[in-house]
């Protein structure tokens, strides 16, 4: 049974079964490899995408529940090949380390800062609770997101 998904504004069809995890379809079938498959238990946040504008860990989202919903991946953040404001400020603050957690963090912070554009450091830290990073210690992530919030 085929499942039709709307991913980054494009209708895509997956031949996989309805219980297949979205992360597997994104990476293996649609070749959108930004979201990372790390823990496969929904605990690390590396596979976070947006579904109808809300962050969702794609390793726990069966594709059969996503028909008719808008899925956005980290690949959709850049506009006209230009990084988003969040991506730019992360680069300015030299945030990226190994890159495994970073796509999920970008997706979480993109949604969070859209809802709370003037967020403070404590709010940003709380938003990142579901994202595990073993490289940065989070301070530069929070610094960059707070700098963007101050610009808004």
LINCOR-V242598 format. One record per residue. RES is the residue in one letter. BURIAL is + if it has 9 or more other ideal C-beta (glycine too) atoms within 8 Angstrom, else -. Layout:
RES|BURIAL  RES|BURIAL
This chain:
X|-  X|-  X|+  X|+  X|+  X|+  X|+  X|+  X|-  X|-  X|-  X|+  X|-  X|+  X|-  X|+  X|-  X|+  X|-  X|+  X|+  X|+  X|+  X|+  X|+  X|+  X|+  X|-  X|+  X|+  X|-  X|+  X|-  X|-  X|+  X|+  X|+  X|+  X|+  X|-  X|-  X|-  X|-  X|+  X|+  X|+  X|+  X|+  X|+  X|+  X|+  X|-  X|-  X|-  X|+  X|+  X|+  X|+  X|+  X|-  X|+  X|+  X|+  X|+  X|-  X|+  X|+  X|-  X|+  X|+  X|+  X|+  X|+  X|+  X|-  X|-  X|+  X|+  X|-  X|-  X|-  X|-  X|-  X|+  X|-  X|+  X|+  X|+  X|+  X|+  X|+  X|-  X|+  X|-  X|+  X|-  X|-  X|-  X|-  X|-  X|+  X|+  X|+  X|+  X|+  X|+  X|+  X|+  X|+  X|+  X|+  X|+  X|+  X|-  X|-  X|+  X|-  X|-  X|+  X|-  X|-  X|-  X|+  X|+  X|+  X|-  X|+  X|+  X|-  X|+  X|+  X|+  X|+  X|-  X|-  X|+  X|-  X|+  X|-  X|+  X|+  X|+  X|+  X|+  X|+  X|+  X|+  X|+  X|+  X|-  X|-  X|-
